[in-house]
Amino acid sequence: MTGLPLKKLLLSFAVTYLKIKVEKYLRYRGLEKRQPVNI
């Protein structure tokens, strides 16, 4: 058994986590500036 599936799982988890963090950060910045955030 190789560690490849585990690495893929950790990678997908990390990507999802980062997306959530970025989304929250952009939303916070948008509320701070009271402007819509363009991506």
C-alpha angles and dihedrals in degrees: 000000000000129000093235098102090050091051091049090050093050091046094051090047091051092049092050091047092050092048091054092047092049092046092051091046093050091046090051091049090048092052090045093054093033089226132116111262115235117209 
